[in-house]
Amino acid sequence: MPSRQISDCHPALQPLATQFLAQCKAAGLDVILTCTYRSGAEQNALCAQGRAASEHIVTNAKAGQSRHNTTLNGKPASTAFDFVPLDAAGQCIWNASNADFKKAVAIGKSLGLEWAGDWRSFVEYVHFSLPTLPASVSAS
């Protein structure tokens, strides 16, 4: 199962993820991290999703191609995290047009995070990453 722990993020991302959650909370938003690090096997399984059935394709990245798979000295060091805001009933808000979702995105971008909702080739609304890949990480 993919990690949701900030401690499984790269040291450069950990304080930004913490600030993101704190600033969302201060803005009255209930936001959770749905994924920080995932193994190569988990990444390949996610990449296969939707390709053999009529499911929605959620990523084009295979193991070693995702910012969620990066390691530092052989340990998880994801340079990305996925998030989702929750509504008052605790239900996930997956709609990127929702006002709370937009507020969360604005907070992440204000911290200097790269939002995959701005990507042109494969838009991923729930994904933030460091804008550049630290030289010290490796793909797993």
Steps between C-alpha positions, in 0.01 A plus 500: 500500500643842409618719784319810622779592742681831462808323638509300173551823305838641403644727774451801271128417459418412861479860631302609194248218546469590868452868415245409234287309748538769769407783263203304368381446858548871580287580193223276633572214263515135604759348266665158513797353321396196301846395385860592567734209417402194302717202407587405146252211514225733623587748224483232231163379631367856495635554149326181382168622641259588226701349219347153507150607598270795458636669814643850501874521429658681794867510399731440209804462726649154546723403792799732515327771294283645775600760758322273751769230448812696588737386771792647692771263620265209428215637713167654388545865406202591284533834330122518453179458692135462406229672699125539519282748691208363701153650523314560830380137499858371460451399136779550247464794262645376172354785294780745417237768428385492864583820694673311783705299252605823328601652837717197578666525159569871554662423835725231352605723213571788740753271672682455169371150432441388143134414445435227245167665417710743293665224299411477133581138418333318792299718735483368856302733724585336834880502456765740631875455463824683552559716192841341440623152583777508762824353367530272802195285423472189289209320342390174657 
